[in-house]
Amino acid sequence: MRFVGSLVATTLAIYALSAQASDDHSESAETRTYTNETPITFTANDGQSTEAFSGHFWVPENRNNPQSRKIRINYVRFAATGDVQGPPMVYLAGGPGGSGIGTAKRRRFPLFMAMREFGDVIALDQRGTGESEKAPRCDSSVTIPLKEVVTAKAFAQGYQQAARECLARWREQGIDVYGYTTVQNAWDINDLRQHLNARQVNLWGISYGSHLALTAMKLFPEQINRAILASAEGLNQTVKLPAHTDAYFARVQQVIDQQPLKSAVADLPALVKRVHRRLHEAPLKLAIPKKDASEQQMLFQAHHMQRLAGMMIADPNQYLAMLIRTYTELDKGNTRTLTGVLQRGIFQDKPLSFSLMSLAMDMASGITPARLKLVTRQAESSLLGTWLNFPMPALNRLDEKLDLGNAFRSAPQSSIPTLLFTGTLDGRTYPEGQKAAVRGLSNLTQVKVVYGGHNLFMSSPEVLENMQFFMQNKALPNTTITLPLPKLSLQEIASR
């Protein structure tokens, strides 16, 4: 936790930071380079480009192992453009498994450029992701049959067997799987800070990136200046509460009630339950067209639909509308939209496959026994059960040595200035969960994004405006951003 000293000590600290900043930025931002950096022209997917630096540094794969090998962590640094340059801002992608460099190439590119006003901006590829060194993807020997009834228990057991097999295979390849935890990932941020010769860093994370940021705030708070978070995932929230999923569907119904869709969907939760019950009693035999003109036969069951829904509710966009249309059609015996969705290859008759980083990070963060008991009880009657975060909690404590323990899962207590954006229609990190995730942050400013979803950074220009005010240490002009009402339509069904 950050402690506030006397006025004299504070003044000296500010002076020291100012002196350090002056030393660090004696060269122009455009010419300053660090070890293992190369000047590049960084081009976003939409064709915009800027000069930047491609860099890397080396960290122990597992700091708990004195004989650990070193692994390479890659990043792209966008040099500061402002007159007063503060600590570097490190972008932490979600997932786990997302690429910071990849994110900078997509829709959030303008945000990366705008944040350069306050210091260097670092698009970090966390250990085992993107351009950083990573273990090869593991294809197990386990295949979940698509053409026969598979119970939820058997489904989970298949994933458990496949995960054990892949963890063993990576160990045989000389990879220390116990290094792929959020704690090790967080210490990489501190190593990056040292690599950049910075006294402190600013953190900017979303979803799992916020989970990682909260961990760093617990481990080395004095090295963190400020944090900007969105769609917060707490340290004991790798598995979300099923009751919060039910509350989300109730909020979606409130949106439906404000538009013509209400006449077709008067009670979304009841519709969802009805479809799931029918699929449980009588799974659907589907023939899914493939690109090579052949067909994939599938026996579509209730747990398939629950898992599919969990993938499509993160944001109130076309996927949510498509999901509602799917449920409405299935309720009428129509599988057209469902078949179209399944053509994307979501369920395949192939061996189960894992990325080490994504698998191990979630397994290591885990869930406390008390929360698991609550999740299990709520799942018995909730709409999606435990399928939102599958294969967790099915893989919880599958490898006891990998699990970080309950002390890790306690909420951070911190006075680090933190800005949090929360979408009221976030279908992955629910508002109720986000409130619990940050309850120990005493210097928190929270912005409610009405009708905002999980990926909300580009939802409104007001998001960037609030980020800029926060970085300038100014009071935010408005802590509520109201987006347009999401348009959810079933016109295609109504016309048939």
PAKOLGU-384458 format. One line per field, with one value per residue (C-alpha): residue in three letters; z, x, y. Coordinates in pm, 1 decimal, decimal comma. Each point is the difference from the previous one (the first is absolute). Layout:
! residues N
r ALA | ...
w Z | ...
u X | ...
v Y | ...
//
This chain:
! residues 496
r MET | ARG | PHE | VAL | GLY | SER | LEU | VAL | ALA | THR | THR | LEU | ALA | ILE | TYR | ALA | LEU | SER | ALA | GLN | ALA | SER | ASP | ASP | HIS | SER | GLU | SER | ALA | GLU | THR | ARG | THR | TYR | THR | ASN | GLU | THR | PRO | ILE | THR | PHE | THR | ALA | ASN | ASP | GLY | GLN | SER | THR | GLU | ALA | PHE | SER | GLY | HIS | PHE | TRP | VAL | PRO | GLU | ASN | ARG | ASN | ASN | PRO | GLN | SER | ARG | LYS | ILE | ARG | ILE | ASN | TYR | VAL | ARG | PHE | ALA | ALA | THR | GLY | ASP | VAL | GLN | GLY | PRO | PRO | MET | VAL | TYR | LEU | ALA | GLY | GLY | PRO | GLY | GLY | SER | GLY | ILE | GLY | THR | ALA | LYS | ARG | ARG | ARG | PHE | PRO | LEU | PHE | MET | ALA | MET | ARG | GLU | PHE | GLY | ASP | VAL | ILE | ALA | LEU | ASP | GLN | ARG | GLY | THR | GLY | GLU | SER | GLU | LYS | ALA | PRO | ARG | CYS | ASP | SER | SER | VAL | THR | ILE | PRO | LEU | LYS | GLU | VAL | VAL | THR | ALA | LYS | ALA | PHE | ALA | GLN | GLY | TYR | GLN | GLN | ALA | ALA | ARG | GLU | CYS | LEU | ALA | ARG | TRP | ARG | GLU | GLN | GLY | ILE | ASP | VAL | TYR | GLY | TYR | THR | THR | VAL | GLN | ASN | ALA | TRP | ASP | ILE | ASN | ASP | LEU | ARG | GLN | HIS | LEU | ASN | ALA | ARG | GLN | VAL | ASN | LEU | TRP | GLY | ILE | SER | TYR | GLY | SER | HIS | LEU | ALA | LEU | THR | ALA | MET | LYS | LEU | PHE | PRO | GLU | GLN | ILE | ASN | ARG | ALA | ILE | LEU | ALA | SER | ALA | GLU | GLY | LEU | ASN | GLN | THR | VAL | LYS | LEU | PRO | ALA | HIS | THR | ASP | ALA | TYR | PHE | ALA | ARG | VAL | GLN | GLN | VAL | ILE | ASP | GLN | GLN | PRO | LEU | LYS | SER | ALA | VAL | ALA | ASP | LEU | PRO | ALA | LEU | VAL | LYS | ARG | VAL | HIS | ARG | ARG | LEU | HIS | GLU | ALA | PRO | LEU | LYS | LEU | ALA | ILE | PRO | LYS | LYS | ASP | ALA | SER | GLU | GLN | GLN | MET | LEU | PHE | GLN | ALA | HIS | HIS | MET | GLN | ARG | LEU | ALA | GLY | MET | MET | ILE | ALA | ASP | PRO | ASN | GLN | TYR | LEU | ALA | MET | LEU | ILE | ARG | THR | TYR | THR | GLU | LEU | ASP | LYS | GLY | ASN | THR | ARG | THR | LEU | THR | GLY | VAL | LEU | GLN | ARG | GLY | ILE | PHE | GLN | ASP | LYS | PRO | LEU | SER | PHE | SER | LEU | MET | SER | LEU | ALA | MET | ASP | MET | ALA | SER | GLY | ILE | THR | PRO | ALA | ARG | LEU | LYS | LEU | VAL | THR | ARG | GLN | ALA | GLU | SER | SER | LEU | LEU | GLY | THR | TRP | LEU | ASN | PHE | PRO | MET | PRO | ALA | LEU | ASN | ARG | LEU | ASP | GLU | LYS | LEU | ASP | LEU | GLY | ASN | ALA | PHE | ARG | SER | ALA | PRO | GLN | SER | SER | ILE | PRO | THR | LEU | LEU | PHE | THR | GLY | THR | LEU | ASP | GLY | ARG | THR | TYR | PRO | GLU | GLY | GLN | LYS | ALA | ALA | VAL | ARG | GLY | LEU | SER | ASN | LEU | THR | GLN | VAL | LYS | VAL | VAL | TYR | GLY | GLY | HIS | ASN | LEU | PHE | MET | SER | SER | PRO | GLU | VAL | LEU | GLU | ASN | MET | GLN | PHE | PHE | MET | GLN | ASN | LYS | ALA | LEU | PRO | ASN | THR | THR | ILE | THR | LEU | PRO | LEU | PRO | LYS | LEU | SER | LEU | GLN | GLU | ILE | ALA | SER | ARG
w 0,0 | -78,3 | 311,3 | 14,3 | 190,1 | 137,1 | -212,0 | -9,8 | -110,0 | -265,1 | -132,3 | -20,7 | -177,7 | -256,3 | -54,3 | -44,3 | -252,8 | -190,9 | -8,3 | -114,8 | -273,8 | -113,8 | -14,0 | -172,8 | -271,6 | -67,3 | -353,5 | -226,1 | 19,1 | -367,4 | 31,8 | 347,0 | -13,8 | 253,6 | -12,8 | -258,4 | -179,5 | -373,6 | -171,8 | -206,5 | -189,1 | 178,2 | -227,2 | 133,0 | -175,8 | -142,3 | -165,1 | 253,1 | 92,5 | 241,1 | 90,8 | 296,6 | 155,3 | 6,5 | 312,3 | 222,6 | 337,0 | 177,2 | 317,0 | 195,9 | -115,2 | 365,4 | 268,1 | 260,9 | -171,8 | 49,7 | -311,3 | -216,7 | -361,6 | -143,1 | -237,7 | -233,0 | 47,9 | -298,3 | -11,2 | -223,8 | 147,9 | -130,4 | 102,3 | 205,7 | -182,4 | 284,6 | 152,3 | 349,1 | -20,4 | 288,4 | 70,0 | -286,3 | -44,5 | -41,8 | -181,2 | 140,5 | -236,4 | 106,5 | -53,6 | 154,2 | -324,6 | -177,4 | -175,7 | 97,6 | -329,7 | -188,6 | 189,7 | -97,4 | -366,6 | 27,7 | 103,3 | 307,8 | -200,4 | 48,0 | 378,1 | -5,0 | -198,3 | 227,3 | 318,4 | -130,1 | 126,4 | 351,3 | -64,9 | -197,6 | -71,9 | 5,5 | -185,8 | 195,3 | -116,0 | 332,8 | 53,9 | -230,2 | -227,9 | -336,0 | -106,2 | 337,9 | 42,9 | 46,2 | 27,5 | -302,9 | 6,8 | 127,7 | -179,7 | 243,5 | -82,2 | 142,0 | -231,6 | 125,7 | -220,8 | -193,4 | -120,9 | 329,3 | 336,5 | 226,7 | 352,8 | 158,8 | 238,0 | -285,6 | -184,1 | 301,6 | 47,4 | -361,9 | 51,9 | 321,6 | -174,2 | -289,5 | 231,1 | 201,1 | -321,2 | -136,0 | 323,6 | 4,9 | -365,2 | 54,9 | 298,5 | -218,4 | -244,0 | 274,5 | 62,1 | 361,8 | 5,2 | 356,0 | -128,9 | -181,8 | 281,2 | 45,5 | 276,2 | -235,1 | -270,8 | 233,9 | 94,5 | -372,8 | 13,3 | 268,5 | -208,1 | -293,8 | 222,3 | 84,1 | -365,1 | -81,8 | 284,1 | 145,4 | 365,4 | -48,0 | -266,6 | -74,1 | -63,8 | -257,5 | -4,6 | -95,0 | 114,1 | 78,2 | -45,1 | 300,8 | 191,6 | -79,8 | 96,5 | 335,9 | 66,4 | -74,6 | 233,2 | 278,6 | -77,0 | -62,6 | 65,8 | 37,5 | -362,8 | -135,2 | -54,5 | -133,4 | -144,2 | -261,9 | -1,1 | -185,5 | 47,9 | 322,4 | 86,9 | 367,0 | 132,1 | 108,2 | -309,2 | -263,1 | 40,8 | -7,1 | 216,0 | -191,5 | 182,7 | -157,0 | -342,3 | 76,2 | 105,4 | -331,6 | -199,6 | 205,5 | -100,1 | -364,2 | 38,5 | 121,3 | -327,5 | -200,0 | 178,1 | -147,7 | -365,0 | -236,2 | 81,0 | 319,9 | -195,4 | -103,2 | 315,8 | 301,7 | 244,8 | -116,1 | 310,1 | -35,7 | -371,5 | 75,1 | 267,1 | -229,5 | -285,4 | 230,5 | 150,0 | -342,4 | -112,6 | 315,2 | -60,7 | -376,1 | -145,8 | -360,4 | -283,7 | -219,4 | -332,1 | -6,1 | -346,0 | -32,3 | -241,8 | -198,5 | -67,9 | 240,7 | 319,0 | 366,6 | 188,3 | 355,7 | 283,6 | 147,1 | 374,1 | 272,0 | 123,9 | -354,9 | -6,1 | 344,7 | -98,1 | -329,3 | 185,0 | 233,0 | -304,2 | -148,5 | 289,2 | 69,5 | -187,7 | -102,8 | -368,5 | -296,9 | 184,3 | 277,7 | -257,4 | -181,5 | 324,5 | 78,8 | -355,0 | 43,9 | 316,3 | -158,4 | -305,3 | 204,7 | 205,8 | -329,7 | -124,9 | -242,9 | -8,8 | -281,1 | 206,7 | 230,6 | -296,6 | -137,3 | 331,6 | 28,5 | -349,9 | 161,7 | 146,5 | 366,3 | 71,8 | -196,7 | -24,0 | 70,6 | 294,0 | 280,1 | -33,6 | 247,2 | 18,0 | 307,3 | 101,8 | -20,5 | 170,0 | 280,7 | 91,5 | 67,5 | 180,9 | 219,4 | 91,1 | 83,0 | 248,8 | 378,6 | 149,8 | 133,4 | -337,1 | -178,8 | 238,1 | -77,2 | -375,5 | 12,4 | 192,2 | -228,6 | -315,7 | 79,4 | -95,3 | -198,6 | -373,9 | -109,6 | 296,8 | 15,3 | -377,8 | -22,8 | 106,3 | -113,3 | 38,1 | 339,6 | 263,5 | -136,7 | 0,9 | 345,7 | 201,1 | -274,4 | 81,4 | 361,1 | -62,6 | -264,9 | 218,4 | 153,6 | 322,3 | 180,7 | 118,0 | -364,3 | -45,3 | 274,1 | -133,5 | -10,1 | 251,4 | -172,4 | -24,1 | -349,5 | -210,9 | -211,9 | -270,1 | -77,6 | -288,8 | 57,3 | -266,7 | 122,4 | -275,3 | 48,0 | -46,3 | 117,0 | 297,0 | 151,8 | 178,6 | 330,1 | -25,7 | -93,8 | 309,7 | 215,3 | -195,1 | 87,4 | 347,3 | 153,3 | -220,7 | 209,4 | -280,5 | -264,7 | -259,0 | -171,5 | -325,5 | -78,6 | -370,7 | -43,3 | -270,2 | -24,0 | -39,8 | 82,8 | -273,0 | 61,7 | -56,2 | -347,3 | 86,2 | 41,5 | -34,7 | 365,6 | 100,9 | -133,6 | 144,5 | 346,1 | -41,0 | -87,0 | 295,5 | 229,8 | -128,1 | 52,7 | 359,8 | -65,0 | 119,2 | -261,8 | -163,6 | 10,3 | 161,8 | -203,7 | -374,7 | -168,6 | -332,5 | -248,6 | 77,5 | -164,2 | -298,7 | 26,4 | -284,2 | -116,6 | -334,8 | -184,9 | 209,6 | -21,9 | -381,2 | -18,9
u 0,0 | 117,7 | 74,8 | -5,9 | 285,0 | 58,3 | -23,6 | 379,3 | 39,7 | -266,5 | 167,3 | 335,1 | -159,2 | -160,3 | 332,0 | 177,9 | -256,7 | 28,4 | 376,6 | -23,1 | -245,5 | 236,2 | 288,9 | -204,8 | -117,9 | 314,7 | -15,0 | -296,0 | -274,1 | 47,2 | 370,6 | 20,8 | 41,7 | 61,0 | 185,1 | -138,8 | -211,2 | -27,9 | -172,9 | -300,3 | -293,8 | -304,1 | -301,9 | -350,1 | -248,8 | -183,4 | 317,6 | 92,3 | 367,1 | 244,4 | 365,0 | 61,8 | 253,1 | -12,7 | 169,7 | 43,2 | 142,5 | 72,2 | -157,7 | 21,4 | -262,3 | -62,2 | 143,3 | -68,1 | 256,3 | 363,2 | 100,7 | -276,0 | 74,9 | -63,0 | -285,5 | -42,4 | -274,6 | -77,5 | -159,3 | -49,4 | 75,5 | -173,8 | 212,2 | -154,5 | -116,6 | -101,7 | 205,6 | -21,7 | 81,1 | -97,0 | 62,1 | -42,6 | -352,1 | -14,0 | -300,2 | -112,6 | -217,3 | -284,6 | -55,2 | 212,5 | 186,9 | -67,9 | 278,2 | 71,1 | 179,4 | -292,9 | -244,0 | 196,2 | -49,6 | -377,0 | -278,8 | 180,6 | 292,1 | -126,9 | 0,7 | 361,9 | 89,6 | -197,8 | 158,4 | 347,2 | -79,3 | 82,1 | 307,1 | 125,7 | -273,6 | 99,3 | -199,3 | 115,2 | -28,5 | -22,8 | 200,1 | -115,6 | -204,0 | 29,9 | 357,8 | 145,6 | 159,7 | -266,5 | -46,5 | -136,7 | -373,7 | -88,4 | -245,4 | -105,3 | -118,0 | -345,1 | -294,0 | -347,6 | -249,0 | -236,0 | -247,4 | -100,8 | -133,6 | 279,1 | -94,0 | 136,3 | 199,4 | 157,4 | 68,9 | 191,1 | 187,5 | 115,0 | 145,0 | 168,7 | 166,1 | 110,2 | 140,5 | 201,0 | 137,1 | 104,6 | 159,7 | 205,0 | 99,1 | 119,4 | 206,9 | 156,8 | 98,9 | 196,5 | -262,2 | -63,6 | -378,9 | 7,2 | 138,1 | -322,5 | -193,7 | -131,6 | 256,9 | 290,0 | -173,6 | -26,8 | 366,8 | 76,8 | -156,5 | 247,8 | 285,8 | -127,9 | 1,9 | 363,5 | 80,0 | -140,9 | 195,3 | -326,2 | -73,3 | -365,8 | -244,4 | -364,3 | -219,7 | -278,2 | -189,9 | -329,7 | -163,2 | 282,8 | 230,5 | -172,8 | 45,5 | 370,2 | 9,3 | -167,3 | 262,4 | 281,0 | -163,9 | 27,0 | 355,0 | 187,0 | -229,1 | 280,4 | 100,7 | -348,5 | -101,9 | -355,9 | -229,7 | -273,9 | -220,3 | -307,4 | -224,3 | 174,8 | 59,7 | 83,4 | 263,1 | -266,8 | -216,0 | 151,1 | -331,1 | -297,2 | -308,0 | -288,3 | -247,4 | 171,9 | -57,3 | -370,2 | -2,1 | 165,9 | -278,4 | -252,9 | 178,8 | -12,1 | -375,0 | -23,5 | 162,7 | -236,4 | -298,3 | 90,1 | -29,2 | -226,7 | 178,1 | -205,8 | -296,7 | 208,1 | 210,0 | -210,8 | 209,9 | 352,5 | 102,7 | -310,7 | 73,2 | 357,6 | -109,9 | -265,4 | 244,0 | 259,9 | -259,1 | -109,6 | 357,9 | 66,8 | -305,7 | 50,0 | 339,7 | -7,3 | 156,4 | 169,9 | 184,5 | 236,3 | 131,2 | 377,7 | 214,1 | 90,9 | -373,7 | -9,7 | -209,3 | 90,2 | -253,0 | -66,7 | -233,5 | -59,9 | -70,3 | -96,3 | 356,7 | 110,5 | -259,2 | 101,1 | 364,8 | -85,8 | -203,0 | 292,7 | 212,9 | -251,2 | -111,4 | 314,9 | -126,2 | -345,3 | 81,4 | -93,1 | 101,5 | -248,9 | -271,5 | 97,9 | -17,2 | -348,7 | -107,0 | 145,1 | -201,3 | -317,4 | 39,5 | 80,4 | -311,2 | -192,0 | 191,8 | 215,6 | 377,6 | 100,9 | 188,5 | 148,4 | 141,0 | 150,6 | 170,6 | 134,2 | 150,9 | 271,7 | 146,2 | -73,8 | -46,2 | 225,5 | 54,8 | 371,2 | 234,5 | -24,5 | 272,9 | 153,7 | 226,9 | 224,1 | -36,4 | -379,6 | -41,1 | 252,1 | -87,7 | -363,3 | 86,9 | 250,9 | -236,7 | -265,2 | -282,2 | -32,9 | -193,1 | -269,9 | -58,5 | 4,5 | -269,3 | -208,7 | 53,2 | -99,2 | -318,1 | -101,5 | 79,7 | -270,4 | -277,5 | 173,4 | -35,3 | 355,4 | 118,3 | 380,6 | 50,0 | 89,4 | 362,4 | 38,6 | 229,5 | 18,9 | -98,4 | 26,1 | 380,7 | 21,7 | 289,0 | 67,7 | 366,5 | 39,3 | 351,3 | -127,1 | -274,5 | 98,8 | -194,5 | -269,4 | 232,6 | 47,5 | -376,8 | -52,2 | -95,4 | 278,7 | -2,8 | 146,6 | -7,2 | 148,7 | -211,3 | -219,4 | -257,6 | -250,2 | -248,1 | -295,5 | -257,9 | -352,7 | -45,6 | 335,0 | -81,5 | 334,9 | 122,5 | -328,6 | -48,9 | -73,3 | 328,6 | 195,7 | -124,6 | 136,1 | 326,5 | 98,2 | -149,5 | 348,3 | 105,5 | -31,9 | 96,7 | -243,0 | -195,6 | -261,7 | -172,7 | -326,6 | -52,7 | -374,0 | -71,3 | 373,1 | 126,9 | 322,6 | 212,3 | -88,3 | 314,8 | -113,8 | -368,4 | 0,9 | 239,3 | -82,2 | 203,0 | 320,7 | -98,3 | -30,5 | 332,8 | 165,8 | -154,3 | 110,5 | 357,4 | 4,7 | -112,0 | -315,1 | -351,4 | -199,8 | -274,2 | -246,7 | 21,1 | -293,1 | 22,9 | -328,4 | 21,8 | -285,6 | -247,8 | 126,8 | -214,0 | -118,3 | -220,5 | -163,9 | -118,6 | 127,4 | -222,6 | -299,4 | 17,0 | -11,4
v 0,0 | 350,9 | 208,9 | 379,2 | 158,0 | 347,0 | 313,2 | 24,1 | -360,1 | 44,9 | 312,8 | -176,4 | -295,0 | 229,0 | 175,4 | -330,9 | -120,0 | 327,2 | -28,9 | -359,6 | 97,6 | 271,1 | -246,8 | -269,3 | 235,9 | 197,8 | -135,8 | 64,2 | -259,5 | -80,2 | -89,7 | -157,6 | -376,4 | -273,5 | -329,6 | -242,6 | 261,0 | 58,1 | 294,8 | -112,7 | 140,7 | -135,5 | -43,2 | -55,5 | -223,1 | 301,3 | 130,3 | 269,4 | -5,8 | 157,4 | -27,9 | -228,0 | -235,7 | -379,3 | -130,2 | -299,0 | -96,1 | -325,4 | -137,1 | -324,8 | -245,7 | -86,9 | 227,2 | -269,9 | -223,4 | 115,2 | -198,9 | 145,6 | 72,6 | 347,0 | 77,5 | 298,0 | 258,0 | 225,7 | 343,1 | 302,3 | 341,5 | 309,9 | 299,0 | 277,6 | 311,6 | 230,2 | 280,9 | -151,8 | -368,5 | -221,9 | -368,7 | -246,6 | -135,0 | -377,6 | -148,0 | -336,6 | -201,3 | -223,9 | -368,2 | -133,5 | -42,7 | 328,7 | 190,0 | 360,1 | 56,5 | -150,1 | 220,8 | 311,4 | -93,5 | -17,5 | 239,9 | 132,0 | 138,7 | 360,9 | -49,6 | -116,1 | 311,3 | 233,0 | -135,8 | 95,9 | 349,0 | -123,7 | -214,8 | -296,6 | -254,9 | -366,2 | -264,3 | -304,8 | -358,1 | -181,7 | -316,8 | -274,1 | 228,1 | 175,3 | 65,2 | -99,7 | -340,2 | -264,9 | -370,7 | -183,0 | -57,0 | -346,9 | -227,0 | -270,2 | -350,6 | 74,7 | 61,0 | 83,6 | -187,2 | 227,1 | -260,7 | -157,3 | 109,4 | 122,4 | 98,2 | 316,5 | -219,9 | -196,8 | 324,4 | 133,6 | -326,7 | 12,6 | 347,4 | -110,0 | -292,3 | 221,4 | 268,0 | -252,7 | -144,8 | 340,0 | 118,2 | -321,7 | 42,8 | 358,1 | -114,2 | -270,6 | 276,7 | 176,6 | 268,7 | 98,3 | 13,5 | 135,0 | 327,8 | 82,2 | 164,6 | 351,6 | 60,9 | -79,0 | 203,1 | 298,8 | -8,8 | 24,7 | 347,6 | 100,1 | -140,5 | 204,8 | 309,2 | -63,4 | -67,7 | 345,0 | 165,3 | 130,3 | 69,8 | -89,2 | -114,9 | 69,5 | -303,5 | -17,2 | -328,2 | -158,5 | -324,5 | -245,2 | 300,7 | 156,5 | -327,9 | 28,8 | 368,9 | -68,4 | -266,3 | 245,2 | 253,1 | -258,1 | -109,9 | 328,6 | 297,1 | 254,1 | -57,0 | 77,5 | 361,3 | -31,5 | -264,8 | 16,2 | -308,4 | -114,8 | -302,3 | -92,6 | -363,1 | -48,0 | -236,6 | -250,0 | 48,7 | -227,8 | -184,1 | 238,6 | -46,2 | -162,7 | 224,7 | 300,3 | -157,1 | -24,2 | 365,9 | 87,4 | -168,0 | 195,8 | 323,4 | -105,5 | -47,3 | 360,3 | 107,0 | -221,2 | 154,9 | 340,1 | -104,5 | -196,0 | -325,7 | -14,0 | -137,5 | -303,7 | -39,0 | 84,4 | -203,3 | -81,0 | -201,8 | -216,7 | -48,8 | -104,6 | -248,0 | -146,2 | -59,6 | -154,1 | -233,7 | -119,5 | -55,5 | -199,6 | -216,7 | -34,2 | 102,8 | 121,0 | -195,3 | 259,4 | -14,5 | 295,8 | 99,6 | 26,0 | 200,5 | -310,3 | -62,5 | -292,6 | -3,8 | -34,0 | -209,5 | 116,3 | -87,4 | 344,2 | -10,6 | 245,9 | 44,2 | 87,8 | 278,2 | 123,6 | 14,5 | 170,4 | 263,0 | 65,0 | 80,4 | 244,8 | 222,1 | 203,9 | 306,1 | 128,8 | -21,1 | -217,0 | -317,0 | 63,8 | 71,3 | -319,8 | -195,4 | 128,4 | -85,0 | -349,7 | -59,7 | 136,7 | -223,0 | -310,1 | 63,1 | -30,5 | -302,4 | 199,9 | -67,2 | 238,1 | 259,3 | -264,0 | -190,9 | 319,6 | 71,4 | -354,8 | 24,2 | 211,9 | -319,2 | 67,5 | -371,3 | -231,0 | -371,4 | 48,0 | -63,3 | 255,5 | 262,8 | 243,7 | 303,0 | -28,5 | 363,8 | 10,0 | -337,1 | 43,6 | 359,3 | -87,4 | -321,9 | 182,7 | 284,8 | -258,2 | 48,7 | -16,2 | -294,5 | 232,2 | 163,3 | -337,2 | -122,9 | 308,9 | -37,8 | -367,0 | 77,5 | 286,9 | -199,7 | -256,1 | 241,8 | 275,3 | 57,0 | -84,5 | -204,6 | -2,6 | 15,6 | 370,8 | -60,0 | -360,4 | -194,4 | 169,4 | -97,4 | -355,2 | 35,3 | 157,5 | -148,5 | -252,5 | 63,5 | 112,7 | 129,9 | 240,7 | 149,7 | 335,8 | -51,5 | 193,5 | 278,7 | 98,1 | 20,4 | 259,9 | 344,0 | 261,3 | 284,6 | 302,7 | 378,5 | 6,8 | 240,2 | -226,1 | 69,1 | -275,3 | -17,6 | -233,6 | -83,0 | -64,4 | -262,2 | -172,0 | -366,8 | -135,1 | 202,8 | 101,3 | 336,1 | -175,3 | -189,0 | 309,2 | 177,8 | -282,7 | -15,1 | 357,8 | 32,8 | 33,3 | 293,3 | 315,6 | 240,1 | -125,9 | 195,7 | -213,0 | 93,1 | -175,1 | -55,4 | -42,9 | -263,4 | -62,8 | -355,4 | -178,9 | 160,9 | 361,4 | 206,1 | 109,0 | 29,0 | 380,3 | 296,4 | 71,6 | -305,8 | 155,8 | 336,8 | -153,2 | -178,8 | 330,7 | 183,7 | -281,6 | 6,0 | 377,4 | -57,2 | 202,5 | -69,7 | -187,1 | 208,3 | -288,1 | -342,6 | -133,5 | -55,1 | -88,1 | -179,8 | -36,0 | -275,5 | -321,6 | -95,4 | -358,9 | -117,1 | -320,1 | 135,3 | -303,3 | -225,6 | 230,3 | -8,5 | -379,0
//
